[in-house]
């Protein structure tokens, strides 16, 4: 089981599969997903921020 995480940035063609992996394999709980277009550098890069509740109750974020 994961103990802690700040965030993960990864490119993928199957965001649903990523959420299923974190929830079904690693035991996180899906909280919400938010679509965004800009990254911290200001570059236009459409992506999805997925928020997951970890087993210790903290919320982590994955960019997919």
C-alpha positions, 0 to 999 in steps of 0.5 A: 500500500502507498503511504504518502504521495504529493503528486504524480505527472504522467501521460497516458492514453487511458485515464480510466485505467490509471484511476482503476490501477490506483484504486483497485491495486493500490487501495486509493479512493477516487475523489474527483477529476478536473480538466485543465489546459495549462501547466505550471510553465504556462504551456497549453497542455490539456490534461486531467487532474485526478484527486485520490484519497490515500489509505492514510486519509491524505489526498494526493493528485495525479496529472494524467 
